[in-house]
């Protein structure tokens, strides 16, 4: 399924046996990602085919865990508040974490709010050996730049430690068909209903050969910022 196929959250598909086997292999690889990392390096989770994930947008207002579901609706990751993690003291300042289904954190989301100036999120991968957080990306929404615009503007900066390198841009009107590109190439599409209820989900389509954790983290950070802007 490509990025230009319309409303991805509304798509339904009956998977063949071969597709289900591929989904299981992809899922297993994601759960074993940290064990596959060479010492001192971060493994990049990328696939030669696109992956579609779903998440409930209203989770941010709760205090439990949310499941990030992959192809076929199977939970791939948990989005959790870091105070629920047994080693949360190591991640001081990080409010949320994307974890494997066994509870191992693979991406941290550190929220930074500058009063009447900007809203920021710093994304950090977790070193599988030392468990120390490593900054990989910063997402900034400047209030002044977005004061008189319909299309939301974000500054997305990749750090040298990120598995992907280059320039990330966003385009489109939040929340429907909001696109992320890397060096001019489509990387991810966020598709969220305009009229939302507590049962709604939104889809994040990650394009082939793109860093799944990086763009899932960016998508979650932008959704959190937009949710907070709606509340204020």
SULVEN-V173644 format. One line per field, one symbol per residue. phi: phi as a letter, one per 20 degrees, with the letter a starting at -180 (. if undefined). burial: + if it has 9 or more other ideal C-beta (glycine too) atoms within 8 Angstrom, else -. A space follows every 10 residues. Layout:
# SULVEN-V173644
phi->???
burial->???
This chain:
# SULVEN-V173644
phi->.efeenfffe fcbeefffff ffffffffff fdgffeffgn cdfeebcfcf cddcbfffgg eecdddeeee gmnffdcddc fffeefdfff dgneecbecf fenefdbdcd ecddglcacc cdecedffee mefcfcacdc defffdfcce efdceddeef fffdcpddcd bndfdeledd cclndgdbcd ccffddcfef ccdceefgmd ffffffffff ffffffffff fe
burial->--+----++- +-------++ -++--++-++ +-++--+--- -++-+-+--+ ++++++++++ -----+++++ +--+++++++ ++--+--+-- +--+-+++++ +---++++++ +-------++ ++++++++-- --++++++++ +++--+---- -+++++-++- -+++---+-+ -+-+++++++ ++---+++++ +++------+ +++++++--+ ++++++++++ +++++++++- --
